[in-house]
Amino acid sequence: MVTDRYQVVPASYVLLLRGAGERTEVLLQLRANTGYMDDHWAAAAAGHVELGEDPLGAAVREAREELGVTIDPADLVPLTAVHRTHGNGRPVDERVDFFFTCRRWAGEPHAAETGKTAGLEWFGLAALPAATVPHERAVLDALREGGPAAIRSHGFA
C-alpha cells in the first residue's frame, strides 16, 4: 500500500508573442519581491493553478491579474509542459508547468500587479536577457528553434 504519494504544484504560463519569424518578440517581466528568481526576466503572466481551476482558466486569470489583458481561451495555444524539480525534497519545489503562447488579446499589456515586477519589456526570441529564469529560457530557446517537445523536464539527474 502506498501511503505517501508524490505531489506536484501546477502552474500556467502565458507567452504573449508579436511579430513573425526571426522578428518574433515575447513579453517578459522582471521579477521583484516574490522570493523566487527576483531580478530575473520571466513570462509576463504566470502563476499557480488554483483548486477547481484548469490550466487554461489559470492562464486567462493570470493574464488578467498580472497584465490587465483579456484572453479568450481559444486564443491560447498549448506549447509544452515542463516537469521540474529543485531536487531538495520539498513538496513546494516539485512542479508541473503548462506553457501557452498567445498572439491575440484585448487591452494593452501593463504591469497590473504592483510590487511583483520591476519592469515589463518585449524581447526578440533571439535576444533574450542573460538573466532569464532557466526553465523558461529553455522553453523560449526551443520555441525560437522551432518548438519545444510536447513534454520537457528540468532539474532531474
Buried (B, 14 or more C-beta within 10 A) or exposed (E): EEEEEEEBEBBBBBBBBEEEEEEBBBBBBBBBEEEEBBEBBBBBBBBEBEEEBBBBBBBBBBBBEBBBBEBEEEBBEEBBBBBBBEEEEEEEBBBBBBBBBBBEBEEEBEBBBEEBBBEBEBBEBEEBEEBBBEBBBBBBBBBBEEEBEEEBEBBEE
